[in-house]
Amino acid sequence: MKLLVVEDDLDLGDGIRIALSGQGFEVVWVRRLEQAIATLDDASLDMVLMDLGLPDGDGLVLLDCIRKSKRRLPAIILSARDTLQDRLRGLDEGADDYLVKPFELAELQSRVRALARRSGLGADEGIRLRGLYLHEPTRQVSLDGEPVNLSRSEFDLLALLLKRTGRVQTRRVLEEHALRGISGAESGALDVHMSNLRRKIGAGYIRTVRGIGYVIDATASAPGAV
């Protein structure tokens, strides 16, 4: 799903971009009204998230452009304008939701997903477990909204374990699935990948079942568990 983010504040705009990209969304971020209006020509856009106080105009102008184009493009206003009159005006002008600054990025992520469902966009929710998110189509992983960079093998191992949460996966299954059959007895490759994966996603997810393989439990592993 492709999102247009219109936000002139560098820190907030980058934070929104990172948070939504980590959820598997494709994000186009612009900082000016003129750029946003030009980007509306992109037929692949699915949703717009916009500030109102932009350097070259009011974000409500963008809503007007969307409405006049006769295009059904869901929109969320992100603004420090917090009076009831401001919120009502934004919704009356065509916004589907209105989020007052400052806000938590987790709430923004939730509202984007909710609007996607209401709009019939069929956003892929990916796999979520205790702050860990994996989006298989884009091969993206995030932890508490922050991107996690994994190698191909690390991603494949994590995807298999998450899709089979609570079920122990044998070393042979994991090696054949993600390491193209490389024998752990020959190279120790599986253990190296698992060690790297644990370091990147943190403790409490992957548990070793001695003599058998690995598992990700639905609830966090106890401190010190391996």
Backbone torsions as a table, in degrees:
resi	resn	phi	psi	omega
1	MET	NA	132.7	-174.2
2	LYS	-104.3	126.5	-177.1
3	LEU	-116.0	139.3	171.1
4	LEU	-101.6	119.2	177.7
5	VAL	-107.2	123.0	-179.8
6	VAL	-113.9	100.6	-175.0
7	GLU	-151.1	122.2	-176.3
8	ASP	-84.7	-20.8	179.3
9	ASP	-71.8	122.8	-174.3
10	LEU	-62.7	-48.3	-177.0
11	ASP	-65.3	-46.6	-179.0
12	LEU	-66.9	-44.0	-179.7
13	GLY	-60.5	-42.8	179.4
14	ASP	-68.6	-37.4	177.5
15	GLY	-63.1	-42.1	177.7
16	ILE	-64.2	-43.7	179.7
17	ARG	-58.7	-46.8	-178.5
18	ILE	-65.3	-44.6	-177.2
19	ALA	-63.1	-42.3	-177.5
20	LEU	-79.0	-34.5	175.6
21	SER	-63.3	-36.7	178.4
22	GLY	-66.8	-16.2	177.5
23	GLN	-94.5	4.5	177.3
24	GLY	95.3	4.8	179.1
25	PHE	-86.6	147.9	170.7
26	GLU	-88.5	124.1	-172.4
27	VAL	-117.0	127.2	170.5
28	VAL	-108.1	118.4	-176.0
29	TRP	-112.3	123.1	175.1
30	VAL	-126.0	161.0	-173.4
31	ARG	-117.3	-3.5	-177.3
32	ARG	-130.5	152.0	179.6
33	LEU	-60.8	-42.3	-179.4
34	GLU	-58.8	-42.4	178.8
35	GLN	-65.6	-40.2	-178.3
36	ALA	-63.8	-44.3	-179.9
37	ILE	-62.3	-40.1	179.1
38	ALA	-65.6	-34.9	-177.7
39	THR	-71.6	-19.8	179.4
40	LEU	-61.2	-19.1	178.6
41	ASP	-70.1	-13.6	178.9
42	ASP	-72.7	107.1	-175.7
43	ALA	-67.5	-14.5	-178.1
44	SER	-86.0	-3.5	178.6
45	LEU	-64.5	140.2	179.4
46	ASP	-113.3	-24.6	-175.1
47	MET	-160.0	152.2	178.0
48	VAL	-122.9	134.4	172.9
49	LEU	-118.8	120.9	-169.8
50	MET	-135.4	140.8	167.1
51	ASP	-80.6	161.3	177.6
52	LEU	-99.6	-41.3	-177.8
53	GLY	-87.2	85.2	-178.2
54	LEU	-100.1	156.5	-175.5
55	PRO	-59.4	-30.0	-175.9
56	ASP	-116.0	19.6	176.7
57	GLY	155.7	-177.5	-178.4
58	ASP	-94.9	134.4	179.9
59	GLY	-60.6	-20.9	177.7
60	LEU	-62.9	-24.8	176.3
61	VAL	-63.0	-37.1	178.4
62	LEU	-64.7	-41.1	176.4
63	LEU	-60.3	-39.5	179.7
64	ASP	-64.5	-39.7	178.5
65	CYS	-63.8	-41.0	179.3
66	ILE	-63.3	-45.3	-178.3
67	ARG	-64.5	-43.1	-178.3
68	LYS	-69.4	-23.2	179.2
69	SER	-75.7	-9.1	-178.4
70	LYS	65.5	16.8	-178.7
71	ARG	-96.1	132.9	178.7
72	ARG	-84.1	97.1	-177.3
73	LEU	-127.7	103.6	-178.8
74	PRO	-55.2	143.5	-175.8
75	ALA	-140.4	140.5	174.9
76	ILE	-121.5	127.2	175.3
77	ILE	-86.3	133.6	175.4
78	LEU	-119.8	105.3	-170.7
79	SER	-147.5	151.6	174.1
80	ALA	-82.9	-7.0	176.6
81	ARG	-72.6	108.2	-166.8
82	ASP	-115.6	8.8	179.1
83	THR	-77.5	159.4	177.6
84	LEU	-59.5	-40.4	179.8
85	GLN	-61.2	-41.2	178.3
86	ASP	-62.4	-45.1	-177.9
87	ARG	-65.6	-43.7	179.8
88	LEU	-63.6	-40.3	179.2
89	ARG	-62.7	-44.1	179.7
90	GLY	-60.0	-43.5	179.3
91	LEU	-69.0	-39.6	178.8
92	ASP	-66.6	-29.2	-179.8
93	GLU	-77.4	-10.0	175.1
94	GLY	127.8	-2.6	178.1
95	ALA	-70.9	148.7	178.5
96	ASP	-91.8	-20.2	-179.8
97	ASP	-155.1	160.6	-177.3
98	TYR	-141.6	117.5	-178.3
99	LEU	-116.2	121.9	-175.5
100	VAL	-85.5	132.9	174.8
101	LYS	-77.8	148.1	-7.1
102	PRO	-76.8	151.8	179.9
103	PHE	-137.7	161.6	176.0
104	GLU	-83.4	137.4	-179.5
105	LEU	-61.3	-31.0	178.5
106	ALA	-63.4	-36.9	178.2
107	GLU	-68.7	-39.9	177.3
108	LEU	-60.9	-45.2	178.2
109	GLN	-57.5	-43.7	-178.8
110	SER	-64.8	-41.4	-179.7
111	ARG	-67.9	-36.4	177.4
112	VAL	-63.8	-44.8	179.2
113	ARG	-63.4	-41.4	-179.6
114	ALA	-64.2	-43.4	179.2
115	LEU	-66.2	-36.7	177.0
116	ALA	-60.6	-42.5	178.7
117	ARG	-64.9	-45.8	-179.2
118	ARG	-63.2	-30.0	-176.7
119	SER	-89.9	0.4	178.3
120	GLY	69.5	29.1	-178.0
121	LEU	-81.3	-16.0	177.1
122	GLY	63.3	42.0	-179.7
123	ALA	-60.9	135.4	179.0
124	ASP	-74.9	116.4	-177.7
125	GLU	-76.8	-13.2	-179.3
126	GLY	65.7	-159.2	179.7
127	ILE	-114.5	127.4	-178.4
128	ARG	-124.3	138.3	176.8
129	LEU	-155.1	109.9	174.8
130	ARG	47.1	52.7	177.2
131	GLY	89.5	-11.6	178.6
132	LEU	-94.8	133.1	-178.5
133	TYR	-131.8	131.5	177.8
134	LEU	-127.8	126.0	179.7
135	HIS	-115.5	103.5	-170.8
136	GLU	-66.4	-41.3	-178.4
137	PRO	-58.4	-36.5	-179.1
138	THR	-101.0	-2.7	-179.1
139	ARG	55.0	42.7	178.2
140	GLN	-110.3	143.5	178.5
141	VAL	-131.5	140.9	175.5
142	SER	-138.5	155.1	177.4
143	LEU	-128.5	115.8	-176.3
144	ASP	53.4	39.6	176.7
145	GLY	85.7	-8.1	-179.3
146	GLU	-99.4	132.6	-179.2
147	PRO	-60.3	143.6	175.9
148	VAL	-119.7	121.8	-178.6
149	ASN	-88.5	117.1	-178.9
150	LEU	-120.4	150.4	171.7
151	SER	-73.3	170.3	179.3
152	ARG	-58.2	-46.8	-178.2
153	SER	-66.0	-39.9	178.8
154	GLU	-62.7	-42.2	178.5
155	PHE	-62.6	-45.8	-178.0
156	ASP	-62.8	-39.3	178.1
157	LEU	-64.6	-46.5	-179.0
158	LEU	-64.2	-41.3	-179.4
159	ALA	-61.5	-44.0	-179.9
160	LEU	-63.5	-45.3	-179.1
161	LEU	-64.9	-40.2	-179.1
162	LEU	-69.1	-39.9	179.6
163	LYS	-68.2	-19.2	179.4
164	ARG	-119.8	40.5	-179.3
165	THR	-52.0	132.4	178.2
166	GLY	87.4	-6.8	-179.8
167	ARG	-114.0	123.5	-178.5
168	VAL	-66.6	131.1	177.3
169	GLN	-105.7	127.3	-177.9
170	THR	-70.0	158.9	178.1
171	ARG	-57.9	-40.5	-178.2
172	ARG	-62.9	-43.4	179.7
173	VAL	-62.3	-44.4	-178.8
174	LEU	-65.1	-42.2	179.5
175	GLU	-64.3	-43.0	-178.8
176	GLU	-69.3	-33.6	-176.4
177	HIS	-76.5	-45.2	-171.0
178	ALA	-112.4	-20.1	-175.3
179	LEU	-113.6	14.8	177.1
180	ARG	53.6	40.2	172.4
181	GLY	81.4	7.1	177.9
182	ILE	-63.1	131.0	-177.0
183	SER	-77.7	127.0	177.6
184	GLY	-63.8	-30.9	179.7
185	ALA	-66.3	-31.2	-178.2
186	GLU	-80.2	-38.6	-170.2
187	SER	-126.9	-17.4	-174.2
188	GLY	68.2	18.1	-175.2
189	ALA	-60.4	-41.4	-178.1
190	LEU	-60.9	-45.2	-178.9
191	ASP	-63.7	-37.9	178.2
192	VAL	-63.8	-46.1	179.5
193	HIS	-63.3	-41.5	179.9
194	MET	-65.5	-38.7	178.0
195	SER	-63.4	-44.3	178.1
196	ASN	-64.3	-40.4	-179.5
197	LEU	-64.4	-43.6	177.6
198	ARG	-60.4	-41.5	-179.5
199	ARG	-62.9	-36.4	-175.7
200	LYS	-79.7	-35.2	-177.1
201	ILE	-101.3	-7.6	176.7
202	GLY	90.8	171.0	-177.8
203	ALA	-75.5	161.4	173.5
204	GLY	95.4	-0.9	-178.8
205	TYR	-106.8	-63.5	-174.3
206	ILE	-90.9	126.1	179.5
207	ARG	-116.4	133.8	176.9
208	THR	-83.8	132.2	172.7
209	VAL	-107.1	102.1	-169.8
210	ARG	-55.9	132.4	177.8
211	GLY	80.5	-5.0	-177.4
212	ILE	-123.3	-60.9	-176.4
213	GLY	172.3	-134.2	-175.1
214	TYR	-139.3	160.4	178.8
215	VAL	-153.1	149.2	167.9
216	ILE	-109.6	119.5	-178.7
217	ASP	-85.7	155.7	178.8
218	ALA	-64.8	-32.1	176.6
219	THR	-107.8	157.7	-175.5
220	ALA	-61.6	142.6	176.2
221	SER	-68.6	149.0	178.9
222	ALA	-65.8	149.1	178.2
223	PRO	-53.8	133.4	178.5
224	GLY	89.7	-8.1	179.3
225	ALA	-70.0	145.3	179.7
226	VAL	-128.2	NA	NA
